[in-house]
Amino acid sequence: MRAWLQQVRAWLREVTGDDAYERYLQHHHAQHPEQAPLDRQEFYLAEQQRKWSGVKRCC
């Protein structure tokens, strides 16, 4: 039962994007090992900027 709950939790984090920082770290270490990754706060701010910089209207 515990393993099943962990799988459900992992799936839920994936579909909601809650695991985005962990996925970013995996990608960064694999593709850019020579560069230091962003910390969690820098990543969050960069993602907010990326998401909202293209919004030109409210609705």
N, C-alpha and C positions, 0 to 999 in steps of 0.2 A: 504494500500500500504506500509506503514511504517513497519508494522509487517512482511510482506512478505520479505521486504528488509533485515530486521534483521535476519530472518530465512536463507536467502540466504547467508548473511555474515557469520553466524555461521557455516553453512554447508561448505562454502569455507575455513574457518579457520580450520575446522576439516580435510578436505581432503588434505590440504596442510601441515598439521602438525603445523600450527601457534599457535594452542591452546595447544601444548604439555606441557607447563609449568603449565597451569591451570589444565589439566588432572592429571599431576604429583602431584600437591598439593592436589587435591581431593583424589587420591589414598593414598598418604602419610598420610593424616589426618585420613583416615578410617583404614588403616592397621598398621601404626606406630605412634600412637598418643604420645608415650613417647619420641620420637626423634624429634629434630628440623629439619625442611626441609631445603634443599639447597636453597640459594637465586637464583635469576634468572641467574646471571652471572655464578655461580658455576654449576647450572643445564646445562647451555649452554655448558660450557667447558667439563663437564662429558659426555654429549651427543656426542659432537664432538670426544672425545677420544673413546667412545664406537663404533661410526660409522666407524672411520678410523683406529682403531688399528688392525683390521683383514685384511686390504688391503695389499696384498703382491706383487702386480704388477700393472702397470698403465693401461693396456687395457684388 
